[in-house]
Amino acid sequence: MSDPASPALPPPLAQALAALSFEALTPVQAQALPALLDGRDVIAQARTGSGKTVAFGLGLLARIDAGGPLQALVLVPTRELADQVGKSLRQLARFLPNLKLSILCGGVPLRVQLESLVHVPQVVVGTPGRILEHLEKGSLELSALRVLVLDEADRMLDMGFVDAMRDVVRFAPRDCQTNLFSATFPEEIRALSREFQRDPVEIEVDDGAAATGIVHRFYTVEPDRKLDALAWLLAEHKPASAMIFCNTRRDTQDVAAALDQRGWSVLALHGDLEQRDRDEVLVRFANRSCSLLVATDVAARGLDIAELELVILYDMASDVDTYVHRVGRTGRAGRSGLALTLCTPREQARVDAVAERLGRP
């Protein structure tokens, strides 16, 4: 990493960044890292794909003594995001000897995780409910914890994890560095910051500046013509890989079935699938064995598909924050992307709200 303004990192982390061909820090990384490395609490807001994971990952790994007790815990809303964060942290820690990282989420038998915890990890990534279960059973011990990260905190609030988050925080030492990363800053997030953090450094990366690589287009259609409009957009753009968002499980299944009948290679992803089936769908889509993934918001976080060129909102997002999370699947890490939204005439107010967030008339 050749950026002369980059903060000094321990040699193993600098070596990992060089091996990963990092040339320069993203805005959120450049703003957050000095405070993170200094041990300050940080509350940071930046859109998905802006590099938040590398920011807090470097910060926590710089404070770890490999081979010691559990020292860093990252809470995330979904297993998909836990897997993604775990993968990123392992890449950053590749030159740190004797470091163990465990991923602890629901959907995996507790017995299997208990056996793995016989050898104590220094870093754990997991979902709030499963982490709390381990803490209450005594299979995790946070007395030596140095860094606690709440990643995608707004999504954890949306999913009803606030009580579990509070309970996990109560197990952590009072002097633990607590970092809160979020794609949006609703008042509930600021309230959590006041509750959990001590004099945090606040970082807010402007949405408009961060999203300049994404082209946003909106198409007004009658509800009974949406499927035809979707087929036309796909035929027009011919994407090698695209995500299509629906608001309900039933619409997800119906749209995927209709596209399959029209000859597209398509899979559906929603919360009613068993975790094993969800994992299989994600692997197949990531490996490009299918070109289209029709999904509910269960896939709006934690799915990092390289060079995803197109996102289509078959159903208009219920609010601006959900829109931001959905379109954030494309245009990641400085790449360009395209976000197309189908909206009915009655949804114009939602479109106007999105346009205002994007800074457009």
C-alpha positions as CSV (number, residue, x, y, z in Angstrom):
1,M,0.0,0.0,0.0
2,S,1.8,3.1,-1.3
3,D,-0.5,5.8,0.1
4,P,1.9,8.1,2.0
5,A,-1.1,9.2,4.3
6,S,-1.7,5.6,5.4
7,P,-1.4,5.0,9.1
8,A,1.4,2.8,10.3
9,L,0.4,-0.8,10.6
10,P,2.1,-3.8,12.2
11,P,4.4,-5.4,9.6
12,P,2.3,-8.6,9.2
13,L,-0.8,-6.5,8.3
14,A,1.1,-4.3,5.9
15,Q,2.5,-7.4,4.3
16,A,-1.0,-8.8,3.9
17,L,-2.3,-5.6,2.3
18,A,0.6,-5.8,-0.2
19,A,-0.1,-9.4,-1.0
20,L,-3.8,-8.4,-1.6
21,S,-2.6,-5.6,-4.0
22,F,-4.0,-2.8,-1.9
23,E,-2.9,0.5,-3.5
24,A,-4.7,3.0,-1.3
25,L,-7.2,3.2,1.5
26,T,-10.9,4.0,0.8
27,P,-12.4,7.1,2.5
28,V,-13.9,5.2,5.4
29,Q,-10.6,3.3,6.0
30,A,-8.5,6.4,5.9
31,Q,-10.8,8.2,8.3
32,A,-11.4,5.3,10.7
33,L,-8.0,3.6,11.0
34,P,-6.1,6.2,13.0
35,A,-8.7,6.2,15.7
36,L,-9.1,2.4,15.6
37,L,-5.4,1.8,15.9
38,D,-5.3,4.3,18.8
39,G,-7.8,2.3,20.7
40,R,-10.6,4.9,20.4
41,D,-14.3,3.8,20.0
42,V,-15.5,4.5,16.5
43,I,-19.0,4.9,15.1
44,A,-18.8,4.9,11.3
45,Q,-21.4,5.2,8.5
46,A,-20.6,4.3,4.9
47,R,-22.5,2.5,2.2
48,T,-22.0,-1.2,1.6
49,G,-19.0,-2.0,-0.5
50,S,-17.0,1.0,0.9
51,G,-14.4,-1.0,2.7
52,K,-15.7,-1.0,6.3
53,T,-14.7,-4.6,6.9
54,V,-11.1,-4.0,6.1
55,A,-11.2,-0.8,8.3
56,F,-12.3,-2.6,11.5
57,G,-10.5,-5.8,10.5
58,L,-7.1,-4.0,10.5
59,G,-8.0,-2.2,13.6
60,L,-8.8,-5.3,15.6
61,L,-6.0,-7.5,14.2
62,A,-3.5,-4.9,15.2
63,R,-4.5,-5.3,18.8
64,I,-4.5,-9.1,18.9
65,D,-1.9,-11.4,20.7
66,A,-2.0,-14.6,18.7
67,G,-2.2,-17.7,20.8
68,G,-3.9,-15.9,23.7
69,P,-7.5,-15.9,24.9
70,L,-10.5,-14.5,22.9
71,Q,-9.7,-10.8,22.3
72,A,-11.9,-9.6,19.4
73,L,-15.6,-10.3,18.7
74,V,-17.5,-9.1,15.6
75,L,-21.3,-9.3,15.7
76,V,-23.2,-9.4,12.4
77,P,-26.8,-9.8,11.4
78,T,-26.6,-12.9,9.1
79,R,-24.6,-16.1,8.6
80,E,-23.8,-14.9,5.0
81,L,-22.2,-11.8,6.3
82,A,-20.4,-13.7,9.0
83,D,-18.8,-15.9,6.4
84,Q,-17.8,-12.9,4.3
85,V,-16.3,-11.0,7.3
86,G,-14.5,-14.2,8.4
87,K,-13.0,-14.6,4.9
88,S,-11.8,-11.0,4.9
89,L,-10.3,-11.2,8.3
90,R,-8.5,-14.4,7.5
91,Q,-7.0,-12.8,4.4
92,L,-5.8,-9.8,6.5
93,A,-4.4,-12.2,9.2
94,R,-2.6,-14.5,6.8
95,F,0.9,-13.4,8.1
96,L,-0.1,-13.5,11.8
97,P,1.1,-16.9,13.1
98,N,-1.0,-19.0,15.5
99,L,-4.1,-16.9,15.1
100,K,-7.4,-18.8,15.3
101,L,-10.7,-17.3,14.1
102,S,-14.1,-19.0,14.6
103,I,-17.4,-18.3,13.0
104,L,-20.4,-18.9,15.3
105,C,-23.9,-18.6,13.8
106,G,-27.2,-20.3,14.0
107,G,-28.0,-23.0,11.5
108,V,-25.0,-25.1,12.7
109,P,-25.4,-27.6,15.5
110,L,-24.2,-26.2,18.8
111,R,-22.4,-29.4,19.5
112,V,-20.1,-28.9,16.5
113,Q,-19.2,-25.4,17.6
114,L,-18.6,-26.5,21.2
115,E,-16.1,-29.0,20.0
116,S,-14.3,-26.4,17.9
117,L,-14.1,-24.0,20.9
118,V,-11.9,-26.5,22.9
119,H,-9.1,-24.7,21.2
120,V,-9.8,-21.1,22.1
121,P,-10.0,-18.6,19.2
122,Q,-8.5,-15.1,19.5
123,V,-11.2,-13.7,17.1
124,V,-14.9,-14.7,16.8
125,V,-17.4,-13.6,14.2
126,G,-21.0,-14.5,14.8
127,T,-24.7,-13.6,15.0
128,P,-26.0,-12.1,18.3
129,G,-28.4,-15.0,19.2
130,R,-25.8,-17.7,18.8
131,I,-23.0,-15.7,20.5
132,L,-25.3,-15.0,23.5
133,E,-26.1,-18.7,23.7
134,H,-22.4,-19.6,24.0
135,L,-21.9,-16.8,26.6
136,E,-24.7,-18.1,28.7
137,K,-23.4,-21.7,28.5
138,G,-19.9,-20.6,29.4
139,S,-18.4,-21.8,26.1
140,L,-17.2,-18.3,25.3
141,E,-15.4,-16.1,27.8
142,L,-15.1,-12.3,27.1
143,S,-13.0,-11.3,30.2
144,A,-10.0,-10.6,28.0
145,L,-11.9,-9.0,25.2
146,R,-10.2,-5.9,23.7
147,V,-12.3,-5.1,20.7
148,L,-16.1,-5.5,20.1
149,V,-17.4,-4.6,16.7
150,L,-21.1,-4.3,15.8
151,D,-21.1,-4.6,12.0
152,E,-24.2,-3.6,10.0
153,A,-25.8,-2.4,13.2
154,D,-28.8,-0.9,11.5
155,R,-29.6,-4.3,10.0
156,M,-29.3,-6.0,13.4
157,L,-31.8,-3.5,14.7
158,D,-34.2,-4.2,11.7
159,M,-34.0,-7.9,12.5
160,G,-34.9,-7.5,16.1
161,F,-31.5,-8.3,17.7
162,V,-31.3,-5.2,19.9
163,D,-31.9,-7.1,23.2
164,A,-29.4,-9.8,22.2
165,M,-26.8,-7.1,21.3
166,R,-27.3,-5.4,24.7
167,D,-26.9,-8.8,26.5
168,V,-23.7,-9.6,24.6
169,V,-22.3,-6.1,25.4
170,R,-23.0,-6.7,29.1
171,F,-20.6,-9.7,29.0
172,A,-17.8,-7.6,27.7
173,P,-15.3,-5.6,29.9
174,R,-16.3,-2.0,30.5
175,D,-12.9,-0.8,29.0
176,C,-13.3,-2.8,25.8
177,Q,-13.0,-0.8,22.6
178,T,-16.5,-0.8,21.1
179,N,-16.9,0.0,17.4
180,L,-20.1,0.5,15.5
181,F,-20.3,0.3,11.7
182,S,-23.5,0.9,9.8
183,A,-24.6,1.7,6.3
184,T,-27.2,4.2,7.7
185,F,-27.4,6.4,10.8
186,P,-31.0,6.4,12.1
187,E,-31.6,7.8,15.5
188,E,-31.8,4.2,17.0
189,I,-28.2,3.7,16.0
190,R,-27.1,6.9,17.6
191,A,-29.0,5.8,20.8
192,L,-27.0,2.5,20.8
193,S,-23.8,4.5,20.4
194,R,-24.7,6.6,23.5
195,E,-25.4,3.4,25.4
196,F,-22.5,1.3,24.3
197,Q,-19.6,3.6,23.5
198,R,-17.3,6.0,25.3
199,D,-16.5,9.4,23.6
200,P,-16.6,7.8,20.1
201,V,-14.9,9.2,17.0
202,E,-17.8,9.7,14.5
203,I,-17.1,9.1,10.8
204,E,-19.7,9.7,8.1
205,V,-18.8,9.1,4.5
206,D,-21.2,10.9,2.2
207,D,-23.6,8.6,0.4
208,G,-23.6,10.7,-2.8
209,A,-19.8,10.8,-3.0
210,A,-19.5,7.1,-2.4
211,A,-22.1,6.0,-4.8
212,T,-21.0,7.9,-7.9
213,G,-20.1,4.7,-9.7
214,I,-23.7,3.5,-9.7
215,V,-26.2,4.6,-12.3
216,H,-29.8,4.7,-11.0
217,R,-32.8,4.4,-13.3
218,F,-36.5,4.2,-12.4
219,Y,-39.3,2.9,-14.6
220,T,-42.9,3.5,-13.8
221,V,-45.1,0.5,-14.7
222,E,-48.5,-0.8,-13.8
223,P,-48.4,-3.7,-11.4
224,D,-49.7,-6.2,-14.0
225,R,-47.0,-5.3,-16.4
226,K,-44.0,-5.6,-14.1
227,L,-43.0,-9.1,-15.2
228,D,-43.0,-8.0,-18.9
229,A,-41.0,-4.9,-17.9
230,L,-38.5,-7.1,-16.1
231,A,-38.1,-9.4,-19.0
232,W,-37.5,-6.4,-21.3
233,L,-34.8,-5.0,-19.1
234,L,-33.0,-8.3,-18.9
235,A,-33.2,-8.7,-22.7
236,E,-32.0,-5.1,-23.1
237,H,-29.0,-5.4,-20.8
238,K,-28.2,-9.1,-21.2
239,P,-26.3,-9.2,-17.8
240,A,-23.8,-12.0,-17.1
241,S,-24.8,-11.7,-13.5
242,A,-27.6,-9.8,-11.8
243,M,-29.6,-9.7,-8.6
244,I,-33.4,-9.0,-8.6
245,F,-35.0,-7.9,-5.3
246,C,-38.6,-8.7,-4.3
247,N,-40.4,-7.8,-1.1
248,T,-41.9,-11.1,-0.3
249,R,-41.0,-14.8,-0.4
250,R,-44.0,-15.6,-2.6
251,D,-43.0,-12.9,-5.2
252,T,-39.4,-14.2,-5.1
253,Q,-40.6,-17.7,-6.0
254,D,-43.1,-16.5,-8.6
255,V,-40.6,-14.2,-10.4
256,A,-37.9,-16.9,-10.4
257,A,-40.3,-19.5,-11.8
258,A,-41.5,-17.1,-14.5
259,L,-37.9,-16.2,-15.5
260,D,-37.0,-19.9,-15.6
261,Q,-39.9,-20.5,-18.0
262,R,-38.6,-17.8,-20.2
263,G,-35.2,-19.5,-20.5
264,W,-33.1,-17.6,-17.9
265,S,-30.7,-19.4,-15.6
266,V,-32.1,-18.3,-12.3
267,L,-32.2,-19.2,-8.6
268,A,-34.3,-17.9,-5.7
269,L,-33.1,-16.9,-2.2
270,H,-35.3,-16.1,0.7
271,G,-35.5,-16.6,4.5
272,D,-37.7,-19.7,4.4
273,L,-34.9,-21.8,2.8
274,E,-32.9,-24.1,5.1
275,Q,-29.5,-22.7,5.8
276,R,-27.9,-25.5,3.8
277,D,-30.0,-24.6,0.7
278,R,-29.2,-20.9,1.2
279,D,-25.5,-21.6,1.2
280,E,-25.8,-23.8,-1.9
281,V,-27.7,-21.0,-3.8
282,L,-25.1,-18.4,-2.8
283,V,-22.2,-20.6,-3.9
284,R,-23.8,-21.4,-7.3
285,F,-24.5,-17.7,-7.9
286,A,-21.0,-16.6,-6.8
287,N,-19.5,-19.3,-9.1
288,R,-21.6,-18.0,-12.0
289,S,-23.3,-21.3,-12.5
290,C,-26.5,-19.3,-12.8
291,S,-26.8,-15.7,-14.1
292,L,-29.8,-14.4,-12.1
293,L,-30.5,-14.4,-8.3
294,V,-34.0,-13.4,-7.2
295,A,-34.0,-12.5,-3.5
296,T,-35.7,-11.0,-0.6
297,D,-33.7,-8.7,1.7
298,V,-32.1,-11.7,3.4
299,A,-29.5,-11.3,0.6
300,A,-29.2,-7.5,0.8
301,R,-26.3,-7.7,3.3
302,G,-23.2,-9.8,3.4
303,L,-23.2,-11.0,-0.2
304,D,-20.1,-9.8,-2.0
305,I,-20.2,-11.0,-5.6
306,A,-17.2,-9.8,-7.6
307,E,-18.1,-7.4,-10.5
308,L,-21.9,-7.8,-10.1
309,E,-22.9,-5.5,-12.9
310,L,-26.7,-5.1,-12.4
311,V,-29.2,-4.9,-9.6
312,I,-33.0,-4.7,-10.4
313,L,-35.6,-3.8,-7.8
314,Y,-38.6,-5.7,-9.1
315,D,-40.4,-4.3,-6.0
316,M,-39.7,-0.8,-4.9
317,A,-37.9,-0.7,-1.5
318,S,-40.1,0.1,1.5
319,D,-37.7,2.9,2.6
320,V,-34.6,4.8,1.5
321,D,-32.2,2.8,3.7
322,T,-33.4,-0.5,2.2
323,Y,-32.9,0.9,-1.3
324,V,-29.3,1.8,-0.3
325,H,-28.6,-1.7,0.9
326,R,-30.1,-3.4,-2.1
327,V,-28.3,-1.3,-4.7
328,G,-25.1,-1.6,-2.7
329,R,-24.6,-5.1,-4.1
330,T,-23.3,-3.5,-7.3
331,G,-20.7,-0.8,-7.8
332,R,-18.6,-2.2,-4.9
333,A,-15.0,-1.2,-4.2
334,G,-15.0,1.7,-6.6
335,R,-16.4,-0.3,-9.6
336,S,-19.2,0.9,-11.7
337,G,-22.7,-0.5,-11.4
338,L,-26.3,-0.2,-12.6
339,A,-29.4,-0.1,-10.5
340,L,-32.8,-0.4,-12.2
341,T,-36.1,0.0,-10.2
342,L,-39.6,-0.9,-11.3
343,C,-42.1,1.3,-9.5
344,T,-45.9,1.7,-9.8
345,P,-47.5,5.1,-10.1
346,R,-48.6,4.9,-6.4
347,E,-45.0,4.6,-5.3
348,Q,-43.8,8.0,-6.6
349,A,-43.3,9.3,-3.0
350,R,-40.8,6.6,-2.3
351,V,-39.0,7.4,-5.6
352,D,-38.8,11.0,-4.6
353,A,-37.4,10.1,-1.2
354,V,-34.6,8.1,-2.9
355,A,-33.9,10.9,-5.3
356,E,-33.5,13.3,-2.4
357,R,-31.0,11.0,-0.7
358,L,-29.1,10.7,-4.0
359,G,-29.0,14.4,-4.3
360,R,-31.0,14.5,-7.5
361,P,-34.0,16.8,-8.4
